[in-house]
Amino acid sequence: MIVISENELNQVAAPNLPLAPMQYDRQYADQLNNVLRLYFNRVDAILDQLKTDEIIPALTNYTVATLPSAVTSGKGARSFVTDALLPTFGSTVAGGGAVATPVYSDGTNWKVG
């Protein structure tokens, strides 16, 4: 899971704690406990979102000829080819070789990297 701005992570801020009175006040202690409980409940919810038992799946292996379209895959898409010809980081991948290399879409072409 990728945590982005729409998720709760960016919406949690430390609470403004009520100022303590000079002497013990039960109402103050209850109010402080409620504020802290609400805050830590939100923090716990975020931590639950970040927990995962999943392993990042392996990329699908393609030959350069069988790669899906870089345009429809979208900018930033990643894959892996098994037949790159003299791959140079950042260059458009060419097939016909025997080098296995990761590739990414720049929105138009598949690039080595």
PAPATOR-302076 format. One record per residue (C-alpha): x, y, z; residue in three letters. Coordinates in steps of 0.1 Angstrom, whole numbers, plus 5000, padded with zeros to 4 digits. Layout:
{xx = X; yy = Y; zz = Z; r = ala} $
...
//
This chain:
{xx = 5000; yy = 5000; zz = 5000; r = met} $
{xx = 5013; yy = 5034; zz = 4991; r = ile} $
{xx = 5003; yy = 5062; zz = 5016; r = val} $
{xx = 4993; yy = 5093; zz = 4996; r = ile} $
{xx = 4977; yy = 5126; zz = 5005; r = ser} $
{xx = 4942; yy = 5112; zz = 5003; r = glu} $
{xx = 4949; yy = 5088; zz = 5031; r = asn} $
{xx = 4946; yy = 5096; zz = 5068; r = glu} $
{xx = 4983; yy = 5098; zz = 5074; r = leu} $
{xx = 4986; yy = 5134; zz = 5062; r = asn} $
{xx = 4955; yy = 5144; zz = 5081; r = gln} $
{xx = 4967; yy = 5136; zz = 5116; r = val} $
{xx = 4982; yy = 5163; zz = 5137; r = ala} $
{xx = 4993; yy = 5163; zz = 5173; r = ala} $
{xx = 4963; yy = 5175; zz = 5194; r = pro} $
{xx = 4962; yy = 5208; zz = 5213; r = asn} $
{xx = 4963; yy = 5196; zz = 5249; r = leu} $
{xx = 4943; yy = 5214; zz = 5275; r = pro} $
{xx = 4963; yy = 5235; zz = 5300; r = leu} $
{xx = 4966; yy = 5219; zz = 5334; r = ala} $
{xx = 4951; yy = 5236; zz = 5364; r = pro} $
{xx = 4973; yy = 5244; zz = 5394; r = met} $
{xx = 4956; yy = 5217; zz = 5415; r = gln} $
{xx = 4943; yy = 5183; zz = 5406; r = tyr} $
{xx = 4910; yy = 5184; zz = 5388; r = asp} $
{xx = 4892; yy = 5152; zz = 5378; r = arg} $
{xx = 4875; yy = 5170; zz = 5348; r = gln} $
{xx = 4909; yy = 5181; zz = 5335; r = tyr} $
{xx = 4923; yy = 5145; zz = 5338; r = ala} $
{xx = 4893; yy = 5131; zz = 5320; r = asp} $
{xx = 4895; yy = 5157; zz = 5292; r = gln} $
{xx = 4932; yy = 5150; zz = 5287; r = leu} $
{xx = 4927; yy = 5113; zz = 5286; r = asn} $
{xx = 4899; yy = 5117; zz = 5260; r = asn} $
{xx = 4921; yy = 5139; zz = 5238; r = val} $
{xx = 4950; yy = 5115; zz = 5240; r = leu} $
{xx = 4928; yy = 5084; zz = 5234; r = arg} $
{xx = 4913; yy = 5099; zz = 5203; r = leu} $
{xx = 4948; yy = 5109; zz = 5190; r = tyr} $
{xx = 4963; yy = 5075; zz = 5196; r = phe} $
{xx = 4933; yy = 5057; zz = 5181; r = asn} $
{xx = 4940; yy = 5076; zz = 5148; r = arg} $
{xx = 4977; yy = 5068; zz = 5150; r = val} $
{xx = 4969; yy = 5031; zz = 5156; r = asp} $
{xx = 4945; yy = 5032; zz = 5125; r = ala} $
{xx = 4973; yy = 5046; zz = 5104; r = ile} $
{xx = 4998; yy = 5020; zz = 5116; r = leu} $
{xx = 4972; yy = 4993; zz = 5108; r = asp} $
{xx = 4971; yy = 5006; zz = 5072; r = gln} $
{xx = 5009; yy = 5003; zz = 5069; r = leu} $
{xx = 5011; yy = 4968; zz = 5082; r = lys} $
{xx = 5013; yy = 4941; zz = 5056; r = thr} $
{xx = 5022; yy = 4904; zz = 5055; r = asp} $
{xx = 5024; yy = 4906; zz = 5017; r = glu} $
{xx = 5056; yy = 4902; zz = 4998; r = ile} $
{xx = 5061; yy = 4925; zz = 4969; r = ile} $
{xx = 5052; yy = 4904; zz = 4939; r = pro} $
{xx = 5079; yy = 4897; zz = 4913; r = ala} $
{xx = 5077; yy = 4917; zz = 4881; r = leu} $
{xx = 5063; yy = 4898; zz = 4851; r = thr} $
{xx = 5091; yy = 4889; zz = 4827; r = asn} $
{xx = 5086; yy = 4900; zz = 4791; r = tyr} $
{xx = 5106; yy = 4901; zz = 4759; r = thr} $
{xx = 5109; yy = 4936; zz = 4745; r = val} $
{xx = 5085; yy = 4926; zz = 4717; r = ala} $
{xx = 5058; yy = 4914; zz = 4742; r = thr} $
{xx = 5059; yy = 4944; zz = 4766; r = leu} $
{xx = 5025; yy = 4961; zz = 4769; r = pro} $
{xx = 5023; yy = 4996; zz = 4754; r = ser} $
{xx = 5043; yy = 5021; zz = 4774; r = ala} $
{xx = 5016; yy = 5047; zz = 4767; r = val} $
{xx = 4987; yy = 5026; zz = 4781; r = thr} $
{xx = 5008; yy = 5013; zz = 4809; r = ser} $
{xx = 5013; yy = 5049; zz = 4820; r = gly} $
{xx = 5043; yy = 5070; zz = 4831; r = lys} $
{xx = 5061; yy = 5053; zz = 4860; r = gly} $
{xx = 5049; yy = 5018; zz = 4852; r = ala} $
{xx = 5077; yy = 4992; zz = 4858; r = arg} $
{xx = 5084; yy = 4958; zz = 4843; r = ser} $
{xx = 5113; yy = 4935; zz = 4834; r = phe} $
{xx = 5126; yy = 4923; zz = 4801; r = val} $
{xx = 5148; yy = 4892; zz = 4794; r = thr} $
{xx = 5162; yy = 4900; zz = 4760; r = asp} $
{xx = 5176; yy = 4936; zz = 4761; r = ala} $
{xx = 5203; yy = 4944; zz = 4736; r = leu} $
{xx = 5231; yy = 4964; zz = 4752; r = leu} $
{xx = 5210; yy = 4982; zz = 4778; r = pro} $
{xx = 5221; yy = 5016; zz = 4790; r = thr} $
{xx = 5204; yy = 5032; zz = 4819; r = phe} $
{xx = 5178; yy = 5057; zz = 4807; r = gly} $
{xx = 5179; yy = 5046; zz = 4771; r = ser} $
{xx = 5149; yy = 5032; zz = 4752; r = thr} $
{xx = 5151; yy = 4994; zz = 4756; r = val} $
{xx = 5159; yy = 4974; zz = 4724; r = ala} $
{xx = 5153; yy = 4937; zz = 4721; r = gly} $
{xx = 5173; yy = 4910; zz = 4704; r = gly} $
{xx = 5200; yy = 4905; zz = 4731; r = gly} $
{xx = 5203; yy = 4883; zz = 4761; r = ala} $
{xx = 5204; yy = 4907; zz = 4790; r = val} $
{xx = 5177; yy = 4907; zz = 4817; r = ala} $
{xx = 5170; yy = 4942; zz = 4830; r = thr} $
{xx = 5143; yy = 4962; zz = 4847; r = pro} $
{xx = 5124; yy = 4988; zz = 4826; r = val} $
{xx = 5101; yy = 5017; zz = 4833; r = tyr} $
{xx = 5076; yy = 5037; zz = 4812; r = ser} $
{xx = 5082; yy = 5073; zz = 4806; r = asp} $
{xx = 5047; yy = 5076; zz = 4792; r = gly} $
{xx = 5059; yy = 5070; zz = 4756; r = thr} $
{xx = 5087; yy = 5044; zz = 4756; r = asn} $
{xx = 5100; yy = 5017; zz = 4778; r = trp} $
{xx = 5134; yy = 5029; zz = 4793; r = lys} $
{xx = 5161; yy = 5008; zz = 4809; r = val} $
{xx = 5162; yy = 5012; zz = 4846; r = gly} $
//
